[in-house]
Amino acid sequence: MERTLLIIKPDGVQRGLIGEVIKRIEKKAFKIVALKMLKLTPEQASALYLPHKGKSFYEPTVKFMSSSPIVAVVLEGRNCINLIRKLIGGTRPEDAKPGSIRGDFATSVQLNIVHASDTEENARREIEIIFSPEDLCDYSLISEQWTGIKWEAGMVT
């Protein structure tokens, strides 16, 4: 089962959108395996955005991401990296479809409410920056026990 990291960025926290973002994730039936609110250190923010080091937006992004609390969520589900990225929408508000998180709430490229891992490799790397292995909860959904069917987000019924 694939895992990914989703971060509700400082603007999402400050605007009171934590519940709305989590509600949309749960409605899509992704399993939350870890969740916490924290203030990233500049070192953690630098590590998260390391693939972008040297780009013009790197330093402002590191400063922004360590400026105020975030909410970090590890999600699990079939094809969850791709599906979560569709759920959040394009990075630029003008490219994000209405109904996506960014399409509905983003105001700029930086103030776009959420971050989500873009590859399995980045998901593993990013999860390790914020969560220890002990933070991740491995469990079955009760609906799996009731039906004998292992539910997977995005599963066609």
Steps between C-alpha positions, in 0.01 A plus 500: 500500500641839401558779752538873452549815703254787493574824683245767579728799462513803730241689293256208523546482877470877543184512287332224701494244218642199689159336542396569141816344358480193725128463422575486128772240554271283711213534252734360234554202736874528557623344821673747734795317654661801674400857574661778699518876535846650536710800415770392257853607580685678218710182470192280453353742246834509315508120492141480370573731210860384438426391139428869426816641657650768278165598347369853560210382715704270728602747773159677517328159519727380783435824689123476443473131594683560830309821583190349659356157590416241238299180514675195355305191398622163374242338276472148369310361206525353154665753266470762776783726378334559166147515642592745779673727249179504294296572813719798593519643147771682306771701676391826339151613603416585140581141397316332789158369406196620694410239759866425576644628827725752326233588245263591782740664748844589357585868452853471353766244413646527851168544681348188349383333823664158465813311401493139383778262405541451126680163487537191719866588560414854609212372714734268693761777539247764607317271745833423672566873551184544707405159638688222676409140414324477838266784399351297215194295597454174315137395540205358313186697441204350683311485171763253377421273795125529448507422130815296458589739216812711537391848401738700286455868427409546137367145477220458249195338658 
